[in-house]
Amino acid sequence: MSPTKPKAPACTAPILLLLCLTALAAALPGCGYGLTPSPYRLRIPEGGLSLFVPVAENQSRYGSLGPELTRGVIEKLSGTPGLRFGSEGSEATLKLSIVSVVLGSGSWEVIPANTSDVPEASSSRTVSASVEAVLTRKNPEVGMPESKRRLFSSTRTFVVSNIQGQVEMQEAQALSRVMDDISQKIAMIMFTEF
């Protein structure tokens, strides 16, 4: 005769989790906000929100970064349920301003006895950028606009060779990645406390 094993008690954790989620879902409609499937967990008011994003003001000497940043932010926010992009007069406006772009120059290091495909000289450089974002929306409770202002920055280090055409290409790629990083930060942070 083999001994019978006692059955393990049923796990109640999944049941408790399900009850908590149900309670949260029931409470959300009363607070004026709903959950969205956005990867950034954006808080968009019930009924949606129209947003105007003018082309970013560029205070740096790199002329093409304003449209690039604006396009990046819109792409990151696109697909958010309830968020519509509009023109002036929309319920909310997101103004972007590129405050600074700094390209740090590096020193060249000559590589002795070069026996590989490594360039004869190399250097690391740094690209840094700062962007001010101001989100203004009409507050329906008080009838006055309210604003939230944040400063975002990003830095990227890259290695360059002594071929001039490659340096310019690598700088452009580093600037593009910095703008993409700032776009993502703006999309993630500006609407989470909204």
VOZA-995352 format. One record per residue: residue number from 1; y, z, x of N, C-alpha, C in turn. Coordinates in Angstrom, 2 decimals. Layout:
! residues N
{NUM, {Y, Z, X}, {Y, Z, X}, {Y, Z, X}}
...
//
This chain:
! residues 194
{1, {-1.15, 0.00, 0.83}, {0.00, 0.00, 0.00}, {1.24, 0.00, 0.89}}
{2, {2.12, -0.95, 0.65}, {3.32, -1.01, 1.47}, {4.45, -0.26, 0.76}}
{3, {5.21, 0.45, 1.57}, {6.31, 1.20, 0.94}, {7.38, 0.23, 0.45}}
{4, {7.95, 0.55, -0.67}, {9.02, -0.30, -1.22}, {10.36, 0.18, -0.67}}
{5, {11.15, -0.82, -0.35}, {12.49, -0.49, 0.17}, {13.43, -0.26, -1.00}}
{6, {14.28, 0.75, -0.86}, {15.26, 0.95, -1.94}, {16.29, -0.18, -1.90}}
{7, {16.74, -0.56, -3.06}, {17.75, -1.62, -3.15}, {19.10, -1.08, -2.69}}
{8, {19.80, -1.95, -1.94}, {21.15, -1.59, -1.48}, {22.11, -1.65, -2.66}}
{9, {23.06, -0.72, -2.70}, {24.02, -0.75, -3.81}, {24.86, -2.03, -3.75}}
{10, {25.21, -2.52, -4.90}, {26.02, -3.75, -4.98}, {27.40, -3.47, -4.35}}
{11, {27.88, -4.43, -3.64}, {29.17, -4.30, -2.96}, {30.29, -4.41, -3.99}}
{12, {31.18, -3.45, -3.99}, {32.27, -3.45, -4.97}, {33.55, -4.03, -4.40}}
{13, {33.60, -4.32, -3.09}, {34.82, -4.85, -2.48}, {35.25, -6.18, -3.09}}
{14, {34.32, -7.15, -3.28}, {34.77, -8.41, -3.90}, {35.31, -8.22, -5.31}}
{15, {34.74, -7.29, -6.03}, {35.20, -7.04, -7.40}, {36.61, -6.44, -7.37}}
{16, {36.84, -5.49, -6.46}, {38.17, -4.89, -6.34}, {39.21, -5.93, -5.93}}
{17, {38.84, -6.80, -5.00}, {39.75, -7.86, -4.56}, {40.10, -8.78, -5.72}}
{18, {39.11, -9.16, -6.50}, {39.35, -10.02, -7.65}, {40.27, -9.35, -8.67}}
{19, {40.07, -8.05, -8.91}, {40.94, -7.33, -9.84}, {42.38, -7.27, -9.34}}
{20, {42.55, -7.03, -8.03}, {43.90, -6.97, -7.45}, {44.61, -8.32, -7.56}}
{21, {43.89, -9.40, -7.26}, {44.48, -10.73, -7.36}, {44.85, -11.07, -8.80}}
{22, {44.02, -10.67, -9.74}, {44.31, -10.91, -11.15}, {45.57, -10.16, -11.58}}
{23, {45.70, -8.91, -11.13}, {46.89, -8.12, -11.45}, {48.14, -8.73, -10.84}}
{24, {48.04, -9.22, -9.61}, {49.17, -9.87, -8.95}, {49.58, -11.13, -9.70}}
{25, {48.62, -11.93, -10.09}, {48.92, -13.17, -10.81}, {49.57, -12.87, -12.16}}
{26, {49.18, -11.78, -12.80}, {49.77, -11.42, -14.08}, {51.20, -10.91, -13.91}}
{27, {51.50, -10.30, -12.76}, {52.82, -9.73, -12.53}, {53.83, -10.78, -12.08}}
{28, {53.40, -11.86, -11.46}, {54.32, -12.85, -10.92}, {55.24, -13.51, -11.94}}
{29, {54.76, -13.91, -13.11}, {55.68, -14.57, -14.04}, {56.87, -13.71, -14.43}}
{30, {56.74, -12.41, -14.42}, {57.83, -11.53, -14.78}, {58.91, -11.41, -13.73}}
{31, {58.61, -11.76, -12.46}, {59.60, -11.56, -11.41}, {60.45, -12.80, -11.18}}
{32, {60.19, -13.92, -11.85}, {61.02, -15.10, -11.70}, {60.58, -16.04, -10.61}}
{33, {59.53, -15.70, -9.90}, {59.02, -16.55, -8.83}, {57.54, -16.79, -9.04}}
{34, {57.05, -17.88, -8.52}, {55.64, -18.18, -8.61}, {55.09, -18.55, -7.25}}
{35, {53.81, -18.38, -7.07}, {53.18, -18.78, -5.82}, {53.02, -20.30, -5.81}}
{36, {53.21, -20.90, -4.65}, {53.01, -22.34, -4.52}, {51.95, -22.57, -3.46}}
{37, {51.28, -23.70, -3.49}, {50.27, -23.98, -2.47}, {50.87, -24.47, -1.15}}
{38, {52.18, -24.31, -0.98}, {52.83, -24.75, 0.26}, {52.23, -24.02, 1.45}}
{39, {52.05, -24.71, 2.59}, {51.52, -24.02, 3.76}, {52.48, -22.97, 4.29}}
{40, {53.74, -23.02, 3.88}, {54.73, -22.06, 4.36}, {54.96, -20.91, 3.39}}
{41, {54.24, -20.88, 2.28}, {54.39, -19.83, 1.26}, {55.85, -19.71, 0.81}}
{42, {56.46, -20.85, 0.51}, {57.85, -20.86, 0.09}, {58.01, -20.22, -1.28}}
{43, {59.12, -19.58, -1.48}, {59.42, -18.97, -2.78}, {60.41, -19.86, -3.49}}
{44, {59.92, -20.60, -4.45}, {60.76, -21.51, -5.23}, {60.87, -20.91, -6.63}}
{45, {62.08, -20.80, -7.19}, {62.22, -20.24, -8.53}, {61.41, -21.02, -9.55}}
{46, {60.99, -20.33, -10.60}, {60.27, -21.01, -11.69}, {61.17, -22.10, -12.24}}
{47, {60.60, -23.20, -12.58}, {61.38, -24.33, -13.07}, {61.82, -25.25, -11.95}}
{48, {61.57, -24.85, -10.71}, {61.87, -25.71, -9.58}, {63.27, -25.50, -9.02}}
{49, {63.59, -26.28, -8.01}, {64.87, -26.17, -7.32}, {65.23, -27.53, -6.75}}
{50, {66.48, -27.97, -6.98}, {66.95, -29.20, -6.35}, {67.72, -28.81, -5.09}}
{51, {67.43, -29.51, -4.00}, {67.98, -29.17, -2.69}, {68.65, -30.37, -2.07}}
{52, {69.87, -30.18, -1.57}, {70.60, -31.21, -0.85}, {70.59, -30.85, 0.62}}
{53, {70.12, -31.79, 1.46}, {70.10, -31.59, 2.91}, {70.92, -32.71, 3.54}}
{54, {72.22, -32.45, 3.82}, {73.02, -33.48, 4.47}, {72.58, -33.66, 5.92}}
{55, {72.95, -34.78, 6.52}, {72.58, -35.04, 7.91}, {73.17, -33.94, 8.79}}
{56, {72.35, -33.41, 9.68}, {72.75, -32.30, 10.53}, {73.95, -32.67, 11.40}}
{57, {74.89, -31.75, 11.48}, {76.02, -31.93, 12.38}, {75.51, -31.72, 13.81}}
{58, {75.93, -32.59, 14.70}, {75.44, -32.52, 16.07}, {76.61, -32.24, 17.02}}
{59, {76.64, -31.04, 17.59}, {77.69, -30.67, 18.51}, {77.27, -30.91, 19.96}}
{60, {76.11, -31.51, 20.17}, {75.65, -31.79, 21.52}, {75.98, -33.23, 21.89}}
{61, {75.70, -33.62, 23.11}, {75.99, -34.99, 23.54}, {74.83, -35.94, 23.24}}
{62, {73.80, -35.46, 22.60}, {72.64, -36.29, 22.27}, {72.78, -36.75, 20.83}}
{63, {73.27, -37.96, 20.65}, {73.68, -38.45, 19.35}, {72.61, -38.62, 18.30}}
{64, {71.37, -38.90, 18.67}, {70.35, -39.20, 17.67}, {69.64, -37.96, 17.14}}
{65, {69.98, -36.80, 17.62}, {69.24, -35.59, 17.23}, {69.56, -35.11, 15.82}}
{66, {70.77, -35.36, 15.33}, {71.14, -34.92, 13.97}, {70.24, -35.52, 12.90}}
{67, {70.14, -36.86, 12.85}, {69.23, -37.47, 11.86}, {67.76, -37.08, 12.10}}
{68, {67.36, -36.94, 13.37}, {65.98, -36.58, 13.67}, {65.64, -35.19, 13.13}}
{69, {66.55, -34.24, 13.34}, {66.34, -32.88, 12.83}, {66.29, -32.87, 11.31}}
{70, {67.23, -33.56, 10.67}, {67.27, -33.61, 9.20}, {65.99, -34.20, 8.64}}
{71, {65.55, -35.32, 9.22}, {64.31, -35.96, 8.78}, {63.12, -35.01, 8.96}}
{72, {63.09, -34.29, 10.08}, {61.99, -33.35, 10.34}, {61.92, -32.23, 9.32}}
{73, {63.07, -31.65, 8.98}, {63.09, -30.57, 7.99}, {62.64, -31.08, 6.63}}
{74, {63.13, -32.25, 6.22}, {62.75, -32.81, 4.92}, {61.25, -33.11, 4.88}}
{75, {60.70, -33.64, 5.97}, {59.26, -33.91, 6.02}, {58.45, -32.63, 5.90}}
{76, {58.91, -31.55, 6.54}, {58.18, -30.28, 6.48}, {58.21, -29.69, 5.08}}
{77, {59.33, -29.90, 4.37}, {59.46, -29.33, 3.02}, {58.88, -30.23, 1.94}}
{78, {58.68, -31.51, 2.25}, {58.15, -32.45, 1.26}, {56.78, -32.01, 0.78}}
{79, {56.54, -32.21, -0.48}, {55.25, -31.85, -1.04}, {55.22, -30.43, -1.56}}
{80, {56.30, -29.67, -1.38}, {56.35, -28.31, -1.92}, {56.52, -28.41, -3.43}}
{81, {55.58, -27.87, -4.20}, {55.69, -27.95, -5.66}, {56.98, -27.30, -6.15}}
{82, {57.68, -28.00, -7.01}, {58.90, -27.47, -7.60}, {60.16, -27.76, -6.80}}
{83, {60.03, -28.26, -5.58}, {61.20, -28.55, -4.76}, {61.51, -30.03, -4.85}}
{84, {62.74, -30.35, -5.28}, {63.20, -31.74, -5.39}, {64.39, -31.92, -4.47}}
{85, {64.47, -33.07, -3.84}, {65.61, -33.36, -2.98}, {66.64, -34.12, -3.79}}
{86, {67.89, -33.66, -3.72}, {68.96, -34.28, -4.48}, {70.16, -34.57, -3.61}}
{87, {71.29, -34.74, -4.26}, {72.54, -35.05, -3.55}, {73.51, -33.88, -3.73}}
{88, {74.75, -34.10, -3.33}, {75.76, -33.05, -3.51}, {75.77, -32.61, -4.97}}
{89, {75.98, -31.33, -5.18}, {75.95, -30.79, -6.53}, {74.59, -30.26, -6.93}}
{90, {73.61, -30.34, -6.03}, {72.28, -29.78, -6.31}, {72.37, -28.26, -6.40}}
{91, {71.30, -27.65, -6.88}, {71.29, -26.19, -7.04}, {71.40, -25.45, -5.71}}
{92, {70.92, -26.07, -4.63}, {70.99, -25.45, -3.31}, {71.33, -26.50, -2.26}}
{93, {71.95, -26.05, -1.18}, {72.31, -26.94, -0.06}, {71.86, -26.29, 1.24}}
{94, {71.22, -27.08, 2.07}, {70.79, -26.61, 3.39}, {71.58, -27.39, 4.44}}
{95, {72.57, -26.73, 5.06}, {73.39, -27.38, 6.09}, {72.85, -26.98, 7.46}}
{96, {72.69, -27.98, 8.30}, {72.16, -27.78, 9.64}, {73.20, -28.19, 10.66}}
{97, {73.29, -27.44, 11.74}, {74.22, -27.77, 12.80}, {73.55, -27.51, 14.15}}
{98, {73.44, -28.56, 14.96}, {72.89, -28.41, 16.30}, {73.99, -27.82, 17.16}}
{99, {73.85, -26.55, 17.51}, {74.89, -25.82, 18.23}, {74.87, -26.15, 19.72}}
{100, {73.69, -26.22, 20.31}, {73.63, -26.51, 21.74}, {72.30, -27.16, 22.11}}
{101, {72.36, -28.01, 23.12}, {71.18, -28.59, 23.75}, {71.42, -28.49, 25.25}}
{102, {70.50, -27.86, 25.95}, {70.64, -27.68, 27.39}, {69.42, -28.27, 28.08}}
{103, {69.68, -29.18, 29.00}, {68.62, -29.73, 29.85}, {68.78, -29.11, 31.23}}
{104, {67.87, -28.24, 31.59}, {67.92, -27.59, 32.89}, {67.37, -28.50, 33.97}}
{105, {68.15, -28.67, 35.02}, {67.67, -29.51, 36.12}, {66.80, -28.67, 37.04}}
{106, {65.83, -29.31, 37.61}, {64.91, -28.61, 38.51}, {65.08, -29.13, 39.92}}
{107, {64.44, -28.48, 40.83}, {64.49, -28.94, 42.22}, {63.24, -29.75, 42.51}}
{108, {63.40, -30.77, 43.32}, {62.26, -31.60, 43.67}, {61.42, -30.92, 44.73}}
{109, {60.13, -30.99, 44.54}, {59.20, -30.44, 45.51}, {58.39, -31.61, 46.08}}
{110, {58.59, -31.89, 47.36}, {57.86, -33.00, 47.98}, {56.46, -32.52, 48.32}}
{111, {55.48, -33.31, 47.91}, {54.09, -32.94, 48.12}, {53.61, -33.58, 49.42}}
{112, {53.29, -32.78, 50.44}, {52.81, -33.34, 51.70}, {51.38, -33.84, 51.57}}
{113, {51.04, -34.83, 52.38}, {49.67, -35.37, 52.45}, {49.14, -35.70, 51.06}}
{114, {49.83, -36.56, 50.38}, {49.46, -36.93, 49.02}, {48.22, -37.82, 49.06}}
{115, {47.07, -37.28, 48.63}, {45.83, -38.04, 48.65}, {45.28, -38.30, 47.25}}
{116, {46.07, -38.00, 46.25}, {45.59, -38.21, 44.88}, {46.61, -39.03, 44.11}}
{117, {46.44, -39.09, 42.81}, {47.36, -39.83, 41.95}, {48.61, -39.03, 41.61}}
{118, {48.74, -37.84, 42.18}, {49.89, -37.01, 41.90}, {51.12, -37.67, 42.53}}
{119, {52.26, -37.73, 41.84}, {53.45, -38.34, 42.43}, {53.83, -37.65, 43.74}}
{120, {54.58, -38.36, 44.55}, {54.99, -37.81, 45.84}, {55.93, -36.62, 45.68}}
{121, {56.62, -36.55, 44.58}, {57.50, -35.41, 44.33}, {57.39, -35.05, 42.86}}
{122, {57.55, -33.79, 42.56}, {57.49, -33.37, 41.16}, {58.46, -32.22, 40.95}}
{123, {58.79, -31.99, 39.70}, {59.73, -30.93, 39.35}, {59.47, -30.53, 37.90}}
{124, {59.70, -29.28, 37.60}, {59.64, -28.86, 36.21}, {61.07, -28.68, 35.71}}
{125, {61.29, -29.09, 34.48}, {62.60, -28.96, 33.84}, {62.43, -28.28, 32.49}}
{126, {63.51, -27.78, 31.98}, {63.48, -27.06, 30.71}, {64.49, -27.67, 29.74}}
{127, {64.06, -27.83, 28.50}, {64.94, -28.27, 27.42}, {65.04, -27.12, 26.43}}
{128, {66.26, -26.74, 26.08}, {66.49, -25.68, 25.09}, {67.47, -26.20, 24.05}}
{129, {67.26, -25.81, 22.81}, {68.18, -26.20, 21.73}, {68.34, -25.05, 20.76}}
{130, {69.52, -24.96, 20.17}, {69.82, -23.96, 19.14}, {70.40, -24.67, 17.93}}
{131, {69.93, -24.28, 16.76}, {70.37, -24.88, 15.51}, {70.74, -23.77, 14.53}}
{132, {71.92, -23.91, 13.92}, {72.33, -22.98, 12.88}, {72.00, -23.60, 11.53}}
{133, {71.35, -22.83, 10.67}, {71.00, -23.29, 9.33}, {71.66, -22.36, 8.31}}
{134, {72.31, -22.96, 7.31}, {72.95, -22.19, 6.24}, {72.40, -22.69, 4.91}}
{135, {71.74, -21.82, 4.18}, {71.20, -22.16, 2.86}, {72.08, -21.51, 1.81}}
{136, {72.69, -22.33, 0.97}, {73.58, -21.84, -0.09}, {72.99, -22.26, -1.42}}
{137, {72.94, -21.33, -2.34}, {72.45, -21.65, -3.67}, {73.29, -20.94, -4.72}}
{138, {73.25, -21.47, -5.92}, {73.97, -20.85, -7.02}, {73.11, -19.73, -7.59}}
{139, {73.65, -18.54, -7.64}, {72.93, -17.40, -8.19}, {73.19, -17.35, -9.69}}
{140, {72.18, -17.62, -10.52}, {72.41, -17.68, -11.97}, {72.79, -16.33, -12.57}}
{141, {72.44, -15.23, -11.91}, {72.73, -13.91, -12.47}, {74.21, -13.57, -12.38}}
{142, {74.85, -13.92, -11.28}, {76.27, -13.57, -11.11}, {77.18, -14.78, -11.22}}
{143, {76.61, -15.98, -11.25}, {77.41, -17.19, -11.38}, {78.18, -17.57, -10.12}}
{144, {77.86, -16.95, -9.01}, {78.54, -17.23, -7.75}, {77.51, -17.73, -6.73}}
{145, {77.96, -18.56, -5.79}, {77.02, -19.00, -4.76}, {76.74, -17.88, -3.75}}
{146, {75.52, -17.89, -3.23}, {75.14, -16.94, -2.18}, {74.57, -17.73, -1.02}}
{147, {74.80, -17.23, 0.20}, {74.37, -17.96, 1.39}, {73.53, -17.09, 2.29}}
{148, {72.67, -17.76, 3.02}, {71.86, -17.11, 4.05}, {72.01, -17.96, 5.31}}
{149, {72.36, -17.32, 6.42}, {72.62, -18.03, 7.68}, {71.65, -17.50, 8.74}}
{150, {71.02, -18.44, 9.47}, {70.09, -18.08, 10.55}, {70.31, -19.01, 11.73}}
{151, {70.02, -18.51, 12.92}, {70.08, -19.30, 14.14}, {68.66, -19.47, 14.66}}
{152, {68.26, -20.71, 14.90}, {66.92, -21.03, 15.38}, {67.02, -21.66, 16.76}}
{153, {66.08, -21.32, 17.63}, {66.08, -21.93, 18.96}, {64.65, -22.23, 19.39}}
{154, {64.55, -23.13, 20.35}, {63.25, -23.50, 20.89}, {63.46, -24.00, 22.31}}
{155, {62.44, -23.82, 23.14}, {62.49, -24.23, 24.54}, {61.18, -24.90, 24.90}}
{156, {61.28, -25.91, 25.72}, {60.08, -26.60, 26.20}, {60.27, -26.93, 27.68}}
{157, {59.22, -26.67, 28.46}, {59.22, -27.00, 29.88}, {58.33, -28.21, 30.10}}
{158, {58.78, -29.13, 30.93}, {57.99, -30.32, 31.21}, {58.10, -30.67, 32.69}}
{159, {57.10, -31.37, 33.18}, {57.07, -31.79, 34.57}, {57.46, -33.25, 34.65}}
{160, {58.34, -33.58, 35.57}, {58.79, -34.95, 35.73}, {58.40, -35.48, 37.10}}
{161, {58.34, -36.77, 37.18}, {58.06, -37.41, 38.47}, {59.37, -37.97, 39.02}}
{162, {59.33, -38.62, 40.17}, {60.55, -39.15, 40.77}, {60.87, -40.57, 40.33}}
{163, {60.21, -41.05, 39.28}, {60.51, -42.38, 38.74}, {61.49, -42.21, 37.60}}
{164, {62.69, -42.79, 37.72}, {63.79, -42.53, 36.78}, {63.42, -42.85, 35.33}}
{165, {62.76, -43.98, 35.08}, {62.40, -44.34, 33.71}, {61.48, -43.32, 33.06}}
{166, {60.59, -42.74, 33.82}, {59.69, -41.72, 33.28}, {60.44, -40.43, 32.97}}
{167, {61.40, -40.09, 33.79}, {62.18, -38.87, 33.55}, {62.88, -38.95, 32.20}}
{168, {63.53, -40.07, 31.92}, {64.24, -40.23, 30.65}, {63.27, -40.18, 29.47}}
{169, {62.11, -40.78, 29.62}, {61.11, -40.77, 28.56}, {60.58, -39.34, 28.34}}
{170, {60.33, -38.62, 29.42}, {59.83, -37.25, 29.30}, {60.87, -36.32, 28.70}}
{171, {62.14, -36.51, 29.06}, {63.22, -35.73, 28.44}, {63.27, -35.99, 26.93}}
{172, {63.18, -37.26, 26.54}, {63.23, -37.62, 25.12}, {62.05, -37.01, 24.36}}
{173, {60.86, -37.04, 24.96}, {59.69, -36.44, 24.32}, {59.85, -34.93, 24.18}}
{174, {60.37, -34.28, 25.23}, {60.58, -32.83, 25.17}, {61.62, -32.48, 24.10}}
{175, {62.71, -33.24, 24.02}, {63.72, -33.01, 22.99}, {63.14, -33.19, 21.59}}
{176, {62.31, -34.21, 21.43}, {61.68, -34.46, 20.13}, {60.77, -33.30, 19.72}}
{177, {60.03, -32.77, 20.67}, {59.14, -31.63, 20.36}, {59.94, -30.37, 20.05}}
{178, {61.05, -30.17, 20.74}, {61.91, -29.02, 20.45}, {62.48, -29.14, 19.03}}
{179, {62.95, -30.34, 18.65}, {63.49, -30.54, 17.30}, {62.41, -30.35, 16.23}}
{180, {61.19, -30.80, 16.53}, {60.08, -30.61, 15.59}, {59.77, -29.13, 15.41}}
{181, {59.78, -28.38, 16.51}, {59.52, -26.94, 16.44}, {60.59, -26.23, 15.62}}
{182, {61.85, -26.58, 15.84}, {62.94, -25.97, 15.08}, {62.85, -26.37, 13.61}}
{183, {62.49, -27.61, 13.32}, {62.31, -28.06, 11.92}, {61.28, -27.21, 11.21}}
{184, {60.19, -26.95, 11.88}, {59.12, -26.14, 11.28}, {59.59, -24.71, 11.05}}
{185, {60.31, -24.14, 12.00}, {60.82, -22.77, 11.83}, {61.78, -22.70, 10.65}}
{186, {62.66, -23.69, 10.52}, {63.61, -23.70, 9.41}, {62.86, -23.78, 8.08}}
{187, {61.89, -24.68, 7.99}, {61.12, -24.83, 6.75}, {60.35, -23.56, 6.41}}
{188, {59.85, -22.88, 7.41}, {59.05, -21.68, 7.17}, {59.91, -20.47, 6.79}}
{189, {61.05, -20.31, 7.45}, {61.80, -19.06, 7.34}, {62.91, -19.09, 6.30}}
{190, {63.62, -20.21, 6.16}, {64.79, -20.23, 5.29}, {64.46, -19.98, 3.82}}
{191, {63.26, -20.29, 3.40}, {62.91, -20.16, 1.98}, {62.02, -18.96, 1.69}}
{192, {61.53, -18.26, 2.69}, {60.60, -17.16, 2.43}, {61.30, -15.96, 1.80}}
{193, {62.58, -15.75, 2.11}, {63.31, -14.62, 1.56}, {64.20, -15.03, 0.40}}
{194, {64.09, -16.26, -0.03}, {64.99, -16.85, -1.02}, {64.79, -16.20, -2.37}}
//
